[in-house]
């Protein structure tokens, strides 16, 4: 299991991915799931992956080597594609091709071949964007009404983003909300865990900031503790259901 989120706000883009993969409780490994194409001044792309690891790694390798989207046209890569939409097409084509080629062998052994990706970033001359790419190769684009997309174990972190994130949320606040969504997800699913990889990119500023948040990161630990305490305080401050109030004991007659 994994958890990845992309948040596209007015200030820019933030993408966060965990690194835990597992094939059972006794087979847990760490793999990078946030891959970055960074050509300062020209393009910055972030790709988050979830699902079958062999499918996503093979699809990324195919996208790096080049994909022929149309017969007779030269191969295109994520570094040569002219638009972000074209990059989404390349990744979608690669995912679909890999699944079609290896799915029969994997499914014969009852292995799940589903996979998905988040693609976010900006290419000079175009708008910043964020896409969710499905196993079948089709994709959707993030919009202002719901300025985030998730893949993997998304249900635990979704309420945090749904209630707190808006298009006009500052980028730093978006990163904080994203990390809180990881905190709540970790608490409910051991298949998601640190380290986390983070990419932030300000709009029309073609140089991304990458960092890794380790298990013992002081900021994340403090954020996790403060959020836990804030939830407990908020819960205590809420009034009890009026029908659950205990009746006063009647006076004992002399």
DRENPA-789092 format. One record per residue: residue in one letter; z, y, x of N, C-alpha, C in turn; residue number from 1. Coordinates in steps of 0.2 Angstrom, whole numbers, plus 5000, padded with zeros to 4 digits. Each point is the difference from the previous one (the first is absolute). Last residue first. Layout:
<recs>
REC   res   n.up   n.north   n.east   ca.up   ca.north   ca.east   c.up   c.north   c.east     n
REC     A      Z         Y        X       Z          Y         X      Z         Y        X   NUM
...
</recs>
This chain:
<recs>
REC   res   n.up   n.north   n.east   ca.up   ca.north   ca.east   c.up   c.north   c.east     n
REC     X   5273      5059     4820    5007       4998      5002   5003      4995     4995   254
REC     X   4974      5002     5006    5005       5002      4996   5007      4998     5002   253
REC     X   4978      5005     5015    5004       4995      4998   5006      5003     4995   252
REC     X   4974      5010     5005    5007       5001      5001   5004      4994     4997   251
REC     X   4974      4997     5007    5004       5003      4995   5007      5000     5002   250
REC     X   4979      5002     5017    5004       4995      4997   5005      5003     4995   249
REC     X   4975      5008     5005    5006       5002      5002   5005      4994     4997   248
REC     X   4974      4995     5004    5004       5003      4996   5007      5001     5003   247
REC     X   4977      5000     5014    5005       4996      4998   5005      5003     4995   246
REC     X   4973      5003     5003    5006       5003      5002   5006      4996     4998   245
REC     X   4976      4997     4997    5003       4995      5004   5007      5003     5002   244
REC     X   4983      5011     4987    5003       4995      4996   5003      4995     5004   243
REC     X   4989      5019     5009    5006       5002      4996   5003      4994     4996   242
REC     X   4989      4998     5025    4998       5000      4993   5005      5001     4995   241
REC     X   5003      5012     5024    4999       4993      4997   4998      5000     4993   240
REC     X   4993      5019     5019    5005       4998      4995   4999      4993     4998   239
REC     X   4994      5009     5025    4997       4999      4993   5005      4998     4995   238
REC     X   5004      5002     5024    5001       5007      4996   4997      4999     4993   237
REC     X   5000      4982     5016    5006       5001      4998   5001      5007     4996   236
REC     X   4979      4994     5010    5002       4995      4995   5007      5001     4997   235
REC     X   4992      5013     5018    4997       5002      4994   5001      4995     4994   234
REC     X   5009      4996     5022    5003       5006      4997   4997      5002     4993   233
REC     X   4990      4982     5012    5007       4998      4998   5003      5006     4996   232
REC     X   4980      5004     5011    4999       4996      4994   5007      4998     4997   231
REC     X   5000      5011     5020    4998       5005      4995   4999      4996     4994   230
REC     X   5005      4988     5019    5005       5003      4998   4999      5005     4994   229
REC     X   4982      4988     5010    5005       4995      4997   5006      5004     4997   228
REC     X   4985      5012     5013    4997       4999      4994   5004      4995     4996   227
REC     X   5007      5006     5022    5000       5005      4995   4997      4999     4993   226
REC     X   4998      4984     5018    5007       5000      4998   5001      5006     4994   225
REC     X   4978      4997     5010    5002       4994      4996   5007      5001     4997   224
REC     X   4993      5015     5015    4996       5001      4994   5002      4995     4995   223
REC     X   5008      4998     5022    5003       5005      4997   4997      5002     4993   222
REC     X   4989      4984     5014    5007       4998      4998   5004      5005     4996   221
REC     X   4979      5007     5009    4999       4995      4994   5007      4997     4998   220
REC     X   5000      5014     5019    4998       5004      4994   5000      4995     4994   219
REC     X   5004      4991     5022    5006       5003      4997   4998      5004     4994   218
REC     X   4989      4977     5009    4999       5007      5000   5005      5004     4996   217
REC     X   4997      4975     5005    5006       5004      5002   4999      5007     5000   216
REC     X   4982      4985     4995    5006       4997      4996   5006      5005     5001   215
REC     X   4977      5012     5006    5003       4993      5002   5006      4999     4995   214
REC     X   4977      5015     4999    5007       5000      4998   5003      4993     5001   213
REC     X   4977      5015     5010    5003       4993      4998   5007      5001     4999   212
REC     X   4977      5017     5000    5006       4998      5003   5003      4994     4997   211
REC     X   4978      5020     5002    5002       4993      4999   5007      4999     5003   210
REC     X   4982      5021     4991    5006       4999      5004   5002      4993     4998   209
REC     X   4974      5013     5001    5006       4997      4996   5006      4998     5005   208
REC     X   4977      5017     4998    5004       4997      5005   5007      4997     4996   207
REC     X   4982      5017     4992    4997       4993      5001   5004      4997     5006   206
REC     X   5003      5017     4979    5003       5000      5007   4998      4993     5003   205
REC     X   4996      5007     4977    4996       5004      5004   5002      5001     5007   204
REC     X   5019      4991     4985    4993       5001      4997   4996      5005     5005   203
REC     X   5020      4984     5009    4999       5006      4996   4993      5001     4999   202
REC     X   5014      4977     5005    4994       5004      5002   5000      5006     4995   201
REC     X   5016      4976     5009    4999       5006      4997   4995      5005     5002   200
REC     X   5010      4973     5001    4995       5004      5002   5000      5006     4996   199
REC     X   5017      4978     5008    4999       5005      4995   4994      5005     5003   198
REC     X   5013      4973     5000    4996       5005      5004   4998      5005     4995   197
REC     X   5022      4983     5003    4995       5003      4996   4996      5004     5004   196
REC     X   5017      4977     5006    4998       5007      5000   4995      5002     4995   195
REC     X   5014      4989     4988    4998       5004      5006   4998      4995     5006   194
REC     X   4998      4991     4974    5005       5002      5005   4997      5004     5006   193
REC     X   4996      4982     4976    4998       5007      5003   5006      5003     5004   192
REC     X   5002      4979     4989    4993       4999      5003   4998      5007     5002   191
REC     X   5020      4996     4988    5001       4999      5008   4993      5000     5003   190
REC     X   5008      5013     4977    4996       4995      5002   5000      4999     5008   189
REC     X   5014      5016     4987    4998       4995      4995   4996      4994     5002   188
REC     X   5007      5019     5014    5006       4997      4997   4998      4994     4995   187
REC     X   4983      5012     5010    5003       4996      5005   5006      4997     4997   186
REC     X   4989      5016     4988    4996       4994      5000   5003      4995     5005   185
REC     X   5009      5022     4998    5001       4996      4994   4997      4994     5000   184
REC     X   4996      5014     5018    5007       4998      5000   5001      4996     4994   183
REC     X   4979      5010     5002    5001       4994      5004   5007      4997     5000   182
REC     X   4995      5020     4988    4997       4994      4997   5001      4994     5004   181
REC     X   5007      5020     5010    5005       4998      4995   4997      4994     4996   180
REC     X   4985      5010     5015    5005       4996      5004   5006      4998     4995   179
REC     X   4984      5014     4991    4996       4994      5002   5005      4995     5003   178
REC     X   5007      5022     4995    5000       4996      4994   4997      4993     5002   177
REC     X   5000      5016     5017    5007       4998      4998   5000      4995     4994   176
REC     X   4979      5010     5007    5002       4995      5004   5007      4997     4999   175
REC     X   4993      5018     4987    4996       4994      4998   5002      4995     5005   174
REC     X   5008      5021     5005    5004       4997      4994   4996      4994     4998   173
REC     X   4990      5012     5017    5006       4997      5002   5004      4997     4995   172
REC     X   4980      5012     4994    4999       4993      5003   5006      4997     5003   171
REC     X   5001      5015     4978    4999       5001      5007   4999      4994     5003   170
REC     X   4994      5002     4974    5006       4999      5004   4998      5001     5008   169
REC     X   4985      5002     4980    5002       5006      5004   5007      4999     5004   168
REC     X   4989      4983     4986    4995       5002      5005   5003      5006     5004   167
REC     X   5018      4983     4992    4995       5004      4996   4995      5003     5005   166
REC     X   5023      4982     4998    4994       5002      5003   4995      5003     4996   165
REC     X   5022      4989     4993    5001       5006      5005   4994      5003     5003   164
REC     X   5002      4981     4983    5004       5005      4998   5001      5006     5004   163
REC     X   4986      4981     5006    4998       5002      4993   5004      5006     4998   162
REC     X   5005      4989     5020    4994       5004      5001   4998      5003     4993   161
REC     X   5018      4985     5000    5002       5005      5004   4994      5005     5001   160
REC     X   4997      4980     4988    5004       5004      4997   5002      5007     5004   159
REC     X   4988      4981     5011    4996       5004      4995   5004      5005     4996   158
REC     X   5008      4982     5016    4999       5007      5002   4997      5005     4996   157
REC     X   5003      4976     4995    5006       5003      5001   5000      5008     5002   156
REC     X   4980      4986     4996    5004       5002      4994   5007      5003     5001   155
REC     X   4981      4992     5016    5000       5007      4998   5005      5001     4995   154
REC     X   4991      4983     5019    5006       4999      4996   5002      5007     4997   153
REC     X   4975      4999     5008    5005       4995      5002   5006      5000     4995   152
REC     X   4986      5022     5002    4997       4993      5001   5006      4996     5002   151
REC     X   4994      5027     4989    5005       4995      5003   4996      4993     5000   150
REC     X   4997      5030     4997    4997       4993      4999   5004      4995     5004   149
REC     X   5001      5028     4989    5002       4995      5005   4996      4993     4998   148
REC     X   5002      5022     4987    4998       5001      5007   5002      4995     5005   147
REC     X   4994      5005     4974    5004       4995      5003   4999      5000     5007   146
REC     X   4990      5017     4988    5004       4998      4995   5005      4995     5003   145
REC     X   4981      5007     5013    5006       5005      5000   5005      4998     4995   144
REC     X   4984      4980     5010    4999       5007      4997   5007      5004     5000   143
REC     X   4986      4977     5014    5006       5004      4998   4999      5007     4997   142
REC     X   4983      4978     5000    5002       5006      5004   5006      5003     4997   141
REC     X   4988      4974     5000    5002       5005      4996   5002      5006     5005   140
REC     X   4984      4976     5002    5005       5004      5002   5001      5006     4995   139
REC     X   4987      4973     5007    5000       5006      4997   5007      5004     5001   138
REC     X   4996      4978     5009    4996       5006      5003   4999      5006     4997   137
REC     X   5013      4979     4996    4994       4999      4998   4995      5006     5003   136
REC     X   5024      5000     5004    4997       4994      5003   4992      4999     4998   135
REC     X   5010      5025     4998    5002       4994      4998   4996      4994     5003   134
REC     X   5009      5027     5005    4994       4995      5001   5002      4993     4998   133
REC     X   5008      5028     4998    5002       4993      4999   4994      4995     5000   132
REC     X   5003      5027     5010    4997       4995      4996   5004      4994     5000   131
REC     X   4999      5028     5006    5004       4994      5000   4997      4995     4995   130
REC     X   4994      5026     5014    5000       4995      4995   5004      4994     5001   129
REC     X   4989      5027     5008    5005       4995      5001   5001      4996     4994   128
REC     X   4977      5013     5005    5006       5001      4998   5005      4994     5002   127
REC     X   4979      5009     5015    5001       4997      4994   5007      5001     4997   126
REC     X   4991      5007     5021    4994       5002      4996   5001      4997     4993   125
REC     X   5012      4988     5020    4998       5007      5000   4994      5001     4996   124
REC     X   5017      4981     4993    4995       5001      5005   4997      5007     5000   123
REC     X   5024      4986     4992    4995       5005      4999   4995      5000     5006   122
REC     X   5020      4982     4986    4998       5005      5006   4995      5005     4998   121
REC     X   5009      4973     4992    5001       5007      4999   4998      5004     5006   120
REC     X   5001      4974     4987    4996       5004      5004   5002      5007     4999   119
REC     X   5010      4974     4994    5000       5007      4999   4997      5004     5005   118
REC     X   4998      4973     4991    5001       5005      5005   5001      5007     4997   117
REC     X   5001      4970     4995    4999       5007      4998   5001      5005     5005   116
REC     X   4998      4971     4993    5001       5005      5004   4998      5007     4997   115
REC     X   5001      4970     4996    5000       5007      4997   5002      5005     5006   114
REC     X   4999      4975     5000    4996       5004      5004   4999      5007     4997   113
REC     X   5017      4977     5000    4998       5006      4997   4996      5004     5004   112
REC     X   5003      4973     5001    5002       5006      5003   4997      5006     4996   111
REC     X   4998      4974     4998    5004       5004      4996   5003      5006     5003   110
REC     X   4983      4986     5009    5006       4998      5002   5006      5004     4996   109
REC     X   4977      5003     4995    5000       4993      5000   5007      4997     5003   108
REC     X   4994      5023     5001    5003       4998      4993   5000      4993     4999   107
REC     X   4992      5009     5020    5007       5002      4999   5002      4997     4994   106
REC     X   4977      4998     5004    5004       4996      5005   5008      5001     4999   105
REC     X   4984      5013     4987    5000       4993      4998   5004      4996     5005   104
REC     X   4999      5023     5005    5004       4999      4994   4999      4992     4999   103
REC     X   4988      5013     5017    5005       4996      5002   5004      4997     4994   102
REC     X   4980      5015     4998    4999       4995      5005   5005      4995     5002   101
REC     X   5002      5018     4983    4995       4995      4998   4999      4995     5005   100
REC     X   5015      5017     5005    5003       4996      4995   4994      4995     4998    99
REC     X   4994      5016     5015    5004       4996      5003   5003      4995     4995    98
REC     X   4986      5017     4992    4996       4995      5004   5005      4995     5004    97
REC     X   5010      5018     4987    4996       4996      4996   4996      4994     5004    96
REC     X   5011      5017     5012    5005       4996      4996   4996      4995     4996    95
REC     X   4987      5016     5011    5003       4995      5005   5005      4996     4996    94
REC     X   4990      5017     4987    4995       4995      5002   5003      4995     5005    93
REC     X   5014      5018     4995    4999       4996      4994   4995      4994     5001    92
REC     X   5003      5017     5017    5006       4995      4999   4999      4996     4994    91
REC     X   4983      5016     5003    5000       4995      5005   5006      4995     5000    90
REC     X   4999      5018     4984    4995       4995      4999   5000      4995     5005    89
REC     X   5014      5018     5003    5003       4995      4995   4994      4995     4998    88
REC     X   4994      5017     5015    5004       4995      5003   5004      4996     4995    87
REC     X   4985      5016     4992    4997       4995      5003   5004      4995     5004    86
REC     X   5010      5019     4989    4997       4995      4995   4996      4994     5004    85
REC     X   5007      5018     5013    5006       4996      4998   4998      4995     4995    84
REC     X   4980      5010     5016    5005       5002      4995   5006      4995     4999    83
REC     X   4982      4997     5016    5000       5007      4999   5005      5003     4995    82
REC     X   5000      4978     5018    4999       5002      4993   5000      5007     4999    81
REC     X   5006      4989     5021    4993       5003      4999   4999      5002     4993    80
REC     X   5020      4989     5007    4999       5005      5005   4994      5004     4999    79
REC     X   5005      4980     4988    5005       5005      4998   4999      5006     5004    78
REC     X   4978      4986     4999    5008       4998      5002   5004      5006     4997    77
REC     X   4973      4988     4997    5005       5006      5000   5007      4998     5001    76
REC     X   4972      4991     5004    5007       4998      4998   5004      5007     5001    75
REC     X   4974      5002     4993    5004       4998      5006   5007      4999     4998    74
REC     X   4980      4995     4983    5003       5005      5002   5005      4998     5006    73
REC     X   4987      4985     4987    4995       5004      5004   5004      5006     5003    72
REC     X   5011      4989     4979    4996       4996      5004   4995      5005     5004    71
REC     X   5025      5007     4993    4993       4999      4997   4996      4997     5005    70
REC     X   5022      5003     5006    5001       5001      4993   4994      4999     4996    69
REC     X   5010      4992     5024    4993       5002      4997   5001      5000     4993    68
REC     X   5019      5003     5021    4998       4996      4993   4993      5003     4998    67
REC     X   5018      4998     5024    4994       5003      4996   4998      4996     4994    66
REC     X   5020      4999     5017    4993       4998      5003   4994      5003     4997    65
REC     X   5022      5004     4991    5000       5003      5006   4993      4998     5004    64
REC     X   5005      4991     4979    4999       5007      4999   5000      5003     5007    63
REC     X   5005      4977     5000    4993       5001      4998   4999      5008     4999    62
REC     X   5022      4994     5005    4995       4999      5006   4993      5001     4998    61
REC     X   5016      5001     4982    5000       5006      5005   4996      4999     5006    60
REC     X   5001      4982     4985    4997       5005      4997   5000      5006     5005    59
REC     X   5012      4982     5006    4993       4999      5001   4996      5005     4997    58
REC     X   5023      5001     4997    4999       5001      5007   4992      4999     5002    57
REC     X   5009      4996     4978    5000       5007      5001   4998      5001     5008    56
REC     X   5002      4978     4992    4994       5003      4997   5000      5007     5002    55
REC     X   5017      4987     5008    4994       4998      5003   4994      5004     4997    54
REC     X   5022      5002     4990    4999       5004      5007   4994      4998     5003    53
REC     X   5006      5002     4973    4999       4995      5006   4998      5003     5006    52
REC     X   5012      5017     4986    4997       4994      4997   4999      4995     5006    51
REC     X   4999      5027     5002    5005       4996      4997   4996      4994     4998    50
REC     X   4998      5025     5016    4997       4993      4997   5006      4996     4997    49
REC     X   4991      5027     5008    5005       4996      4999   4998      4993     4997    48
REC     X   4989      5022     5014    4999       4995      4996   5006      4995     5000    47
REC     X   4991      5027     5007    5005       4995      5000   4998      4995     4995    46
REC     X   4987      5021     5015    5000       4995      4994   5006      4996     5001    45
REC     X   4988      5024     5009    5006       4996      5001   5000      4996     4994    44
REC     X   4981      5017     5014    5002       4995      4995   5007      4997     5002    43
REC     X   4989      5019     5012    4995       4997      4997   5002      4996     4994    42
REC     X   5015      5012     5015    4995       5004      4999   4994      4998     4996    41
REC     X   5014      4982     5013    5002       5007      4998   4994      5004     5000    40
REC     X   5002      4975     4994    4996       5003      5005   5001      5008     4999    39
REC     X   5011      4975     4992    5002       5007      5002   4995      5002     5005    38
REC     X   5007      4979     4982    4994       5002      5004   5001      5008     5001    37
REC     X   5018      4978     4994    4998       5007      5000   4993      5001     5004    36
REC     X   5018      4981     4985    4995       5001      5006   4996      5007     4999    35
REC     X   5022      4984     4991    4997       5007      4999   4996      5001     5006    34
REC     X   5013      4980     4998    4995       5000      4994   4998      5007     4999    33
REC     X   5011      4983     5020    4999       5007      4998   4995      5000     4994    32
REC     X   5018      4980     5006    4993       5002      5001   4999      5007     4998    31
REC     X   5020      4980     5004    4999       5007      4999   4993      5001     5002    30
REC     X   5014      4977     4989    4997       5004      5006   4999      5007     4998    29
REC     X   5012      4975     4991    4999       5007      4999   4998      5003     5006    28
REC     X   5007      4976     4989    4994       5002      5004   4998      5008     4999    27
REC     X   5017      4986     4989    5001       4998      5007   4994      5002     5004    26
REC     X   5002      5004     4976    5006       5003      5003   5001      4998     5007    25
REC     X   4975      5001     4990    5006       4997      4999   5006      5003     5003    24
REC     X   4980      5008     5006    4997       4994      4996   5005      4995     4999    23
REC     X   4997      5029     5006    5003       4993      5000   4997      4995     4996    22
REC     X   5001      5027     5012    4996       4995      4997   5004      4994     5000    21
REC     X   5004      5028     5004    5002       4994      5000   4995      4995     4996    20
REC     X   5000      5025     5006    4997       4995      5005   5002      4993     4999    19
REC     X   4997      5025     4984    5005       4996      5003   4996      4995     5005    18
REC     X   4992      5025     4992    4999       4993      4999   5006      4996     5004    17
REC     X   4989      5026     4990    5006       4997      5003   4999      4992     4999    16
REC     X   4987      5027     4999    5000       4993      4999   5005      4996     5004    15
REC     X   4992      5027     4990    5005       4996      5004   4998      4992     4998    14
REC     X   4987      5027     4999    5001       4993      4998   5005      4996     5005    13
REC     X   4996      5027     4990    4997       4995      5004   5001      4993     4998    12
REC     X   5006      5022     4989    5001       5001      5007   4996      4996     5005    11
REC     X   5001      4997     4976    4997       5006      5001   5000      5001     5008    10
REC     X   5003      4975     4994    5003       5006      4997   4996      5006     5002     9
REC     X   5001      4971     5000    4995       5006      5001   5002      5006     4997     8
REC     X   5009      4975     5009    5002       5005      4996   4996      5006     5002     7
REC     X   5003      4971     5003    4996       5006      5002   5002      5006     4995     6
REC     X   5011      4974     5008    4999       5005      4995   4996      5006     5004     5
REC     X   5009      4971     5001    4997       5006      5003   4999      5006     4995     4
REC     X   5012      4974     5006    5000       5006      4996   4997      5005     5003     3
REC     X   5002      4971     5000    5000       5006      5003   5000      5006     4995     2
REC     X   5002      4970     5004    5000       5006      4996   5000      5006     5004     1
</recs>
